[in-house]
Amino acid sequence: MESRYRNRVIRSLKVLFFLASLTVAPLATAQPPIMPFTLDYRLKSEGIPFSITATRTLRQVQGGLWEMEVSAKNWLGEIRETALFNWQSCTPQSSYYAYLRKGLGRVKEATLHLDRDTGMADSARTGKAAFSYPISDTATDELSVSLALQCALADGARDIELDVADEKSLEKQRFRVVGEDTLRIDGERMKTVKVQRVRGANSPRQTFMWFAPKHHYLLVQLQQKNNDGEHVMTLQSLEGQ
């Protein structure tokens, strides 16, 4: 029973990173679409009596190169995701992605190098053979998706398609604005734009994201429904935004 409970918590941590992958930086020669930040989000999963906090950090590394990182840690272990990219219009044009998970005596790692000159991505994962696959010029990574959405929404887009590369393949993902909601975030009633990830009619997974126009379309909440229940990630503090 304890092992099953721990596995459920680990799955919830994975949902935090899979989804969210959330937030931003500049065009090489202009003001960045979104300024650097460090923000905490709270993940609450169905069937787990406590929440998990993840810290998301965006910073400029050098020149036009930016780094996005998400990290979370609790008594069961830790997860960290990192992406490096340059801005190409509203798209974080990724060059590197890494994933690390430690816990329950296990370590799982994955890396993805995206070579724009050759148009190929090189993937390596724990326990799997390394392989390569072709990518598009506009390919981004799973972690940086919310940054691309945030920028596109600020530009007035309502239906958005992205080429997203992960350690397995390149996938075309589609998102659309489906309405507006008022949420309470950090004690403030906030008007938000609600965005849905468009999946196949028979998909058991549903993903919704809420972005705040008043705060440069910052991602403030994300909800995912899977076979194992509902997972909700919410921004804890608006300080500095």
URURQUI-V487257 format. One record per residue. N is the residue number from 1. RES is the residue in one small letter. PSI is psi in radians with two decimals (none if undefined). OMEGA is omega in degrees with one decimal (NA if undefined). BURIAL is b if it has 16 or more other ideal C-beta (glycine too) atoms within 10 Angstrom, else e. Layout:
# URURQUI-V487257
[[N/RES/PSI/OMEGA/BURIAL] [N/RES/PSI/OMEGA/BURIAL]]
This chain:
# URURQUI-V487257
[[1/m/-0.77/179.5/e] [2/e/-0.70/179.9/e] [3/s/-0.71/179.4/e] [4/r/-0.70/179.7/e] [5/y/-0.77/179.2/e] [6/r/-0.68/179.0/e] [7/n/-0.62/178.4/e] [8/r/-0.70/178.0/e] [9/v/-0.76/179.1/b] [10/i/-0.71/178.3/b] [11/r/-0.65/178.7/b] [12/s/-0.70/176.1/b] [13/l/-0.71/179.7/b] [14/k/-0.66/177.4/e] [15/v/-0.73/179.3/b] [16/l/-0.76/-176.2/b] [17/f/-0.65/-179.9/b] [18/f/-0.70/179.6/b] [19/l/-1.18/-171.6/b] [20/a/0.11/168.4/b] [21/s/1.28/-171.8/b] [22/l/2.35/95.9/b] [23/t/-1.78/-156.2/b] [24/v/3.08/-176.4/b] [25/a/-2.90/-162.2/b] [26/p/2.92/161.2/b] [27/l/2.61/-172.5/e] [28/a/-0.54/-174.2/e] [29/t/0.25/-175.2/e] [30/a/3.11/175.5/e] [31/q/2.36/179.7/e] [32/p/2.56/178.0/b] [33/p/-0.59/176.3/b] [34/i/2.45/-174.1/b] [35/m/2.78/176.9/e] [36/p/2.64/-177.6/b] [37/f/2.88/165.7/b] [38/t/2.06/-173.7/e] [39/l/2.54/176.8/b] [40/d/2.37/176.2/e] [41/y/2.58/179.4/b] [42/r/2.25/177.3/b] [43/l/2.19/175.4/b] [44/k/2.18/-177.3/e] [45/s/2.53/179.6/b] [46/e/2.27/177.6/e] [47/g/-0.02/178.7/e] [48/i/2.13/-171.3/b] [49/p/0.03/178.8/e] [50/f/2.79/179.2/e] [51/s/2.86/179.9/b] [52/i/2.38/-179.9/b] [53/t/2.30/176.3/e] [54/a/2.40/178.1/b] [55/t/2.24/179.6/e] [56/r/2.25/-176.4/b] [57/t/2.31/174.0/e] [58/l/2.24/179.0/b] [59/r/2.70/175.7/e] [60/q/2.22/-177.8/e] [61/v/-0.95/176.8/e] [62/q/2.53/179.2/e] [63/g/-2.20/179.1/e] [64/g/0.13/-177.9/b] [65/l/2.30/-178.5/e] [66/w/2.68/178.4/b] [67/e/2.30/173.1/b] [68/m/2.28/179.8/b] [69/e/2.46/173.5/b] [70/v/2.29/180.0/b] [71/s/2.53/177.4/b] [72/a/2.52/-178.2/b] [73/k/2.43/170.2/b] [74/n/-2.93/-173.6/e] [75/w/-0.26/179.3/e] [76/l/-0.34/-177.7/b] [77/g/-2.73/-179.0/b] [78/e/2.74/175.1/e] [79/i/2.43/176.5/b] [80/r/2.36/175.5/b] [81/e/2.47/-179.5/b] [82/t/2.42/175.9/b] [83/a/2.50/173.3/b] [84/l/2.38/-177.7/b] [85/f/2.85/168.9/b] [86/n/2.58/177.8/b] [87/w/2.29/172.7/b] [88/q/1.69/-169.6/e] [89/s/-2.14/-178.8/e] [90/c/0.11/-175.8/b] [91/t/2.18/169.6/b] [92/p/1.82/-176.8/b] [93/q/1.76/-168.3/b] [94/s/2.54/173.8/b] [95/s/-0.31/-176.4/b] [96/y/2.48/175.0/e] [97/y/2.42/178.4/b] [98/a/2.55/-179.4/b] [99/y/2.34/178.1/b] [100/l/2.26/175.6/b] [101/r/2.22/176.6/b] [102/k/2.43/177.0/e] [103/g/2.64/178.2/b] [104/l/0.60/177.8/e] [105/g/0.21/-178.3/e] [106/r/2.67/175.3/e] [107/v/2.24/177.2/e] [108/k/2.25/-178.8/e] [109/e/2.64/174.1/e] [110/a/2.47/175.6/b] [111/t/2.63/179.4/b] [112/l/2.10/176.3/b] [113/h/2.17/-178.6/b] [114/l/1.97/-176.3/b] [115/d/1.92/-177.1/e] [116/r/-0.47/-179.3/e] [117/d/-0.71/-179.1/e] [118/t/-0.27/-177.3/e] [119/g/0.52/-177.8/e] [120/m/2.63/173.5/e] [121/a/2.34/178.0/b] [122/d/2.11/-174.1/e] [123/s/2.43/175.0/b] [124/a/2.33/-179.4/e] [125/r/2.60/176.3/b] [126/t/2.20/176.3/e] [127/g/0.06/-179.2/e] [128/k/2.66/177.0/e] [129/a/2.47/177.0/e] [130/a/2.56/177.5/e] [131/f/2.95/-179.4/e] [132/s/2.72/175.7/e] [133/y/2.71/-177.8/e] [134/p/2.59/177.6/e] [135/i/2.86/176.9/b] [136/s/2.93/179.5/e] [137/d/-0.45/-175.0/e] [138/t/0.25/-176.1/b] [139/a/2.33/172.2/b] [140/t/-3.09/179.7/b] [141/d/2.92/-175.5/b] [142/e/-0.66/-177.0/b] [143/l/-0.55/-173.2/b] [144/s/0.03/-177.7/b] [145/v/-0.80/-176.2/b] [146/s/-0.49/176.6/b] [147/l/-0.76/177.9/b] [148/a/-0.71/178.9/b] [149/l/-0.76/-179.3/b] [150/q/-0.80/-179.6/b] [151/c/-0.76/-178.7/b] [152/a/-0.71/178.6/b] [153/l/-0.71/178.6/b] [154/a/-0.45/177.8/b] [155/d/0.02/176.1/e] [156/g/0.09/-179.5/e] [157/a/2.53/178.0/b] [158/r/-0.33/179.5/e] [159/d/2.07/-168.4/e] [160/i/2.32/174.6/b] [161/e/2.39/-179.0/e] [162/l/2.47/169.5/b] [163/d/2.04/-172.7/e] [164/v/2.14/179.6/b] [165/a/2.36/171.3/b] [166/d/-2.94/-175.5/b] [167/e/-0.01/-178.9/b] [168/k/-0.72/-173.7/e] [169/s/3.08/172.2/e] [170/l/2.27/-176.8/e] [171/e/2.39/173.8/e] [172/k/2.07/-179.8/e] [173/q/2.44/-178.4/b] [174/r/2.45/179.3/e] [175/f/2.61/178.2/b] [176/r/2.60/175.4/e] [177/v/2.23/-176.7/b] [178/v/0.03/177.8/e] [179/g/-2.95/178.1/e] [180/e/2.49/178.8/e] [181/d/2.73/170.4/e] [182/t/2.10/-179.2/e] [183/l/2.78/173.2/b] [184/r/1.94/-178.3/e] [185/i/2.13/178.9/b] [186/d/0.71/177.7/e] [187/g/0.02/-177.5/e] [188/e/2.33/172.6/e] [189/r/2.13/-168.7/e] [190/m/2.27/174.5/b] [191/k/2.35/-176.8/e] [192/t/2.75/171.4/b] [193/v/2.25/-177.1/b] [194/k/2.22/-177.2/b] [195/v/2.39/179.2/b] [196/q/2.40/169.7/e] [197/r/2.14/-177.2/b] [198/v/2.07/179.1/e] [199/r/3.09/178.3/e] [200/g/2.71/-176.1/e] [201/a/-0.50/-177.0/e] [202/n/0.13/-178.9/e] [203/s/2.30/178.4/e] [204/p/-0.10/-175.5/e] [205/r/2.35/175.4/e] [206/q/2.35/-179.7/e] [207/t/2.23/176.3/b] [208/f/2.53/178.4/b] [209/m/2.52/179.4/b] [210/w/2.18/-179.0/b] [211/f/2.48/-174.8/b] [212/a/1.87/179.1/b] [213/p/-0.64/-178.3/e] [214/k/-0.42/-178.4/e] [215/h/0.80/175.9/b] [216/h/0.61/178.9/b] [217/y/0.64/174.5/b] [218/l/2.42/174.1/b] [219/l/2.07/-176.1/b] [220/v/-0.33/177.8/b] [221/q/2.57/178.1/b] [222/l/2.40/-179.8/b] [223/q/2.32/173.8/b] [224/q/2.34/176.3/b] [225/k/2.12/178.9/e] [226/n/-3.10/174.5/b] [227/n/-0.45/-177.5/e] [228/d/0.16/174.9/e] [229/g/-2.89/-176.0/e] [230/e/2.42/178.2/e] [231/h/2.26/-178.6/b] [232/v/2.23/178.1/b] [233/m/2.24/-173.5/b] [234/t/2.41/176.3/b] [235/l/2.31/-177.6/b] [236/q/-0.68/-175.3/b] [237/s/2.47/177.9/e] [238/l/0.16/-177.0/b] [239/e/2.24/178.5/e] [240/g/-0.05/-179.9/e] [241/q/none/NA/b]]
